[in-house]
């Protein structure tokens, strides 16, 4: 068994060497010497393997053999990466450096040799459905209780979990010589050097307060490096310059780790990364997210031909991305949401045919050097993998002449969509309605958020056809006068309407196209699944119309319409002109009502028993965020008196047991 395993490894290596040494691999520095040394190592191990099966696992020689075998496997992997790196470099034309003005540049060709190496499994094998295969593996491991403590989003998708405690301890035992974690304290102490570590996690206090453990990195063995700042966010502005310098020096040392596959630097206050980062040719994963001070990435980042994931989310001061990003031919995931100062994405991204995930798009203003929305049509994998997408500066689609493109309609897996228009310009712009219509998503969309829209009509035809939509939010749409007929959305669970200043009245049209009949079905139910309804900052909202024929929610109802039968929570905050609540509110089985920041509605509730009866059935009522006038069905009479509500309005028999 041992000899068969070794023969397979050696045979594969010899096959690659014979096939490619005379061609592309001549450009790999010292490749002949490196392969020769590797052969000698394999021969030495073969001598040990011959009688390995007859020895016990606790035999020291077997343990040494296992250690050597691991070293060899890492070495083979590194050599193959060097080969593939040089081949990929040879395939990237010089003009990709970047003649971004040429709209007709084609994607980089993939040579027959590269395809052969992939098919034989020498590089990464077949990678077309790598993400989907990973999901299947995760599901299998989950079913077999490998993981626990799951955190899920509103759609039930797992976004966080932990390895089961027993498996975690067992994994640590198996990898104790390869994986290491270290916490640097506040004292100026160099931690011990660890020779064989491949995967290293370093936790440090705020940068500049502890000496970075440079001696740990003398051995050029690391494949994974996680840097975690334990007290990120503490105010200490006086040391910012020192911190940035120390971090830059440390990163330059890290860049000597030529075999790094993963580099995690999230939440560090760096303003730049060293150019030497481009030397990490094996790097697959780079995370610089939440580096608020980061202003630019060096052009050398584009030399990372093996890079598959780049995360730069919430780097709010990032001014530009390198123009040569079209050279990142293996990039599959680009996360740049929250980079608000970017003017656009480099045009070359449109040539990254491996790209599966692009979480954010910035529409440029009259600049053809940037990626356009139409360019996304060439990235076929986005249609089958993209689940979460945001578009900044949607208003620029007018000047780009793209307001008729309907790129998103074919993204059938898109679940979350954020559309953001011009933030600071408060002038009305009716042209934005045409843009909104052109951004029609697939009907499978589950969450939609619209920011800073400046049109008066917020209801494109496609909005009420989103039958799977669960969460809908409107933020700061100052010229919208009427809310869409959202009650017709059959799956809507959360609706948030913030700062729509021109809305003066919410009428029965808001409830959707409901019918009054004797049939208890979805045709006469408005907002059938709504659980949360939230209004905030509606400065001119005066009337919430409720004069609609309704019946109580009983089985023997004779007719009428059911309205929000599953609503749990209603929040109305800082809507100073609202005077009354709709009549149908008293028929809704609300569990919580929260109102804050205005006097007119509170005045109406305190002075009119008819108005009070609309909310008296609600078991939890909170005023101004902190004053609970009712909790779990029990009235707080002191708080009722504070807001001037007559005790006679309360008829629930809880006088003897208030809270």
Buried (B, 14 or more C-beta within 10 A) or exposed (E): EBEEEBEEBBEBBEEBBEBBBEEBBEEBEEBEEBBEEBBEBBEEBBEBBEEBEEEEEEEEEBEEBBEBBBBBEBBBBBBBBBBBBBBBBEBBEEEBBBBBEEEEBEBBEEBEBBEEBBEEEBBBEEBEBBBEEEEEEBEEBBEEEBBEEEEEEEEEEEEEBEBBEEBEEEEEEEEEEBBBEBEBEEEEEEBEEBEEBBBBBBBBBBBBBBBBBEEBBEBEBBBBBBBBBEEBEEEEEEBBEEBBEBBBEBBBBBBBBBBBBBBBBBBBBBBBBBBBBBBBBBBBBBBBBBBBBBBBBBBBBBBBBBBBBBBBBBBBBBEBBBBBBBBBBBBBBBBBBBBBEBBBBBBBBBBBBBBBBBBBBBBBEEBEBBBBBBBBBBBEBBBBBBBBBBBBBBBBBBEBEBBEBEBBBBBEEBBBBBBBBBEEEEEEBEEBBBBBBBBBBBEBBBBBBBBBBBBBBBBBEBBBEBEBBBBBBBBBBBBBBBBBBBBBBBBBBBBBBBBBBBBEBBBBBBBBEBEEEEEEEBEBBBBBBBBBBBBBBBBBBBBBBBEBEBBEEEEEBEEBBBBBBBBBBBBBBBBBBBBBBBBBBBBBEBEBBBBBBBEBBBBBBBEEBEBBBBBBBBBBBBBEEEBBBBBEEBBBBEBBEEBEBEEEBBEEEBEEEBB
